[in-house]
Amino acid sequence: MNFQSPVLHSIENGIARLVLNRPDDGNAISLAFCSAFAEAVEQIARAELRCIVISANGPRFCSGGDIGEFVENRERLPEHIGAMLELLNPAMKKLATLPVPVVSVVHGSAGGAGIALACCADFVLASEKVRVRGGYSAIGLTPDIGASYYVAQRIGAAKAKRMFILNETFDAQQCLAMGLFDQLHAPEELAGAAETLVRTLACGATAAYGLVKQLCDGAASRDVETHLDIEGAALLASTRSEDAREGVQAFIDKRAPEFKGR
């Protein structure tokens, strides 16, 4: 692991960890950050995974785009941001479609594209001290890397427009009430709570979890007849898994199952 990289990654016992690592700059997203993030996602996508964790070093989770870098490139801003999106968008798509649970641990404030990095996860755990602000339209820009998608999916279009047009700041309790966050914890308890969830997920029937993700993520875009067909096919596929056989045998044996994610 290169600790100088703006994004760190590691894999141990099937748990992949992505760590935003520009602590002195609010983990702002620069072109170098985009390259490191894309490479990290590519590396973990090749591994045998059970769960993915997204977290950050420093006092903030992610402040969004690196405005200083935008200023430096203001004469060629479309080209500069286009280069960033060419790296980040494929990485975000790959992260979203990996068939394992993703957990984000939001210990500090999130803004702009940092909201996408927090809310692309299946489970969003946050500190009670966190604040969230869209910020894009304050500098004449629109959301990117899925921020508008994930926020609208979680809290609805009306509240998403409040976040990204009015640039209202939402505190942690408001985010929890709206559904942007799944759990809140005291700052000193957040890491432990996240680790408990991650290890629970990693020991679970992760082959089935991947199918559940596909079903739930695609449900809104399908009619019920189509969804029932896809859901039925997923169930039949899961019945053929090693995890299903182990789960049934463990039920018969009256013991805890030992899932392998296969």
CORMO-V717100 format. One record per helix or strand of 2 or more residues. SS is the DSSP state (H for helix, E for strand). FROM is the first residue (numbers start at 1). TO is the last residue. If there is no record, write none. Layout:
ss->SS from->FROM to->TO
ss->SS from->FROM to->TO
This chain:
ss->E from->7 to->12
ss->E from->15 to->20
ss->H from->23 to->25
ss->H from->31 to->45
ss->E from->51 to->56
ss->H from->67 to->72
ss->H from->74 to->97
ss->E from->101 to->106
ss->E from->110 to->111
ss->H from->113 to->119
ss->E from->123 to->127
ss->E from->131 to->133
ss->H from->136 to->139
ss->H from->147 to->155
ss->H from->157 to->165
ss->E from->169 to->171
ss->H from->172 to->178
ss->E from->183 to->185
ss->H from->187 to->202
ss->H from->206 to->221
ss->H from->224 to->239
ss->H from->242 to->253
